[in-house]
Every structure is written in C-alpha cells, then in structure tokens.
Amino acid sequence: MRYMLLVCADESVQLSPEEQAAIGPDTEAWVAEMDRRGVRLQGNQLRRVSDATTVRVRGGEVLATDGPFAETKEQIAGFDLLECADLDEAIEVAAKHPVARIGTIEVRPFWEE
C-alpha cells in the first residue's frame, strides 16, 4: 500500500549546534536505509514557507496569495512517498525519520481502489 509522509517542522525552532550538525547526516542515513529496504519511492525537502503560494478559485477568479495554506507553527517541510506492507510498517518508517524527534510526521494512505 502506498503512503505519503508529510514531514512537518516549525521553521522558528532553534536547534542546538549538535542537533544542527546531526540532522543532515541522520536524514541521509534514514533515506539510505529506506531506499535499501525498498519502501521509499520518492521524497524531497521543500523550500521555506516564505516561498509558498496558495491558489484558490472562487467565482471563476484565480486567487493566488503568498504563503502557506495553513497559518500554523508547523509547516510541511518535505515529503516521502512510501510503499509499505501496511500501516504498521509505515508508522515504523515514519518513527525513524529524524524530523520526528523535532517536528511531526503525518502518515496518510493514498486513495487507491
């Protein structure tokens, strides 16, 4: 079954120098492990929310506004597309993601029939 991991983080959180030094290598190790296991199909980091544009169509008019869809502390910072046996495996994979220690990982199954 395919799952989307939405990697959410608060851009204002200040990491310690040790955390800052570890997050990149830890993420690279997570990617390598999940690629080796064959569960990670694709993924990438997203640019900061200051680069986001939200698009809506109302009354036939396109409304484009700067910024993210939701006004929250945590924003989507990246994503990973997984192919897992079941939700338990997807949760196990998400729990190993380094951002789970400082942010939130939302696990959402694809709508497949």
SVG drawing of the C-alpha trace seen along z (x, -y; Angstrom):
<svg xmlns="http://www.w3.org/2000/svg" viewBox="-19 -37 47 43">
<polyline fill="none" stroke="black" stroke-width="0.4" points="0.0,0.0 1.3,-3.5 1.6,-6.1 2.6,-9.8 4.7,-11.1 4.2,-14.8 7.3,-16.0 6.2,-19.0 8.5,-21.3 8.4,-24.7 10.9,-26.9 11.3,-29.1 12.7,-26.3 16.3,-26.8 18.3,-23.5 21.3,-23.1 24.7,-23.0 24.8,-19.3 21.2,-18.8 22.0,-21.0 25.2,-19.0 23.3,-15.7 20.0,-16.4 21.6,-16.2 23.6,-13.0 20.8,-11.4 18.3,-12.2 20.8,-10.9 21.1,-7.7 17.3,-7.4 17.0,-7.8 19.7,-5.2 18.0,-2.7 14.5,-3.2 15.9,-3.1 17.8,0.1 14.6,1.6 12.7,0.6 9.9,-1.2 10.9,-4.8 9.8,-5.5 10.4,-9.2 10.9,-12.2 12.3,-15.7 12.7,-18.7 10.6,-21.7 11.7,-25.3 10.7,-27.6 7.1,-28.7 8.1,-32.2 8.4,-30.8 4.9,-29.2 2.0,-30.3 -1.6,-29.3 -4.1,-29.1 -7.8,-29.1 -10.6,-29.6 -13.6,-31.5 -16.4,-32.6 -14.2,-31.7 -11.5,-34.0 -8.0,-32.7 -6.8,-34.0 -3.1,-33.5 -1.7,-34.6 1.8,-34.4 2.4,-31.9 1.2,-28.5 -2.4,-27.3 -2.5,-27.0 -1.4,-29.6 0.2,-27.2 3.5,-26.9 4.4,-23.7 4.5,-23.7 5.2,-21.0 8.9,-20.9 9.2,-17.9 7.5,-14.6 8.3,-11.0 6.3,-8.5 6.4,-5.0 5.3,-1.5 4.7,0.4 3.0,3.7 0.6,2.0 0.1,-1.0 2.2,0.6 5.2,0.6 4.5,-3.0 4.4,-4.1 7.6,-2.3 9.3,-4.0 7.9,-7.4 9.1,-7.0 12.7,-6.5 12.6,-9.8 15.0,-12.3 12.4,-15.1 10.0,-13.0 12.3,-14.0 11.8,-17.8 8.6,-18.1 5.7,-15.9 5.4,-13.2 1.9,-12.8 1.3,-9.4 -1.5,-9.3 -2.5,-6.4 -3.2,-7.1 -6.8,-6.7 -6.5,-3.5 -9.2,-1.3"/>
</svg>
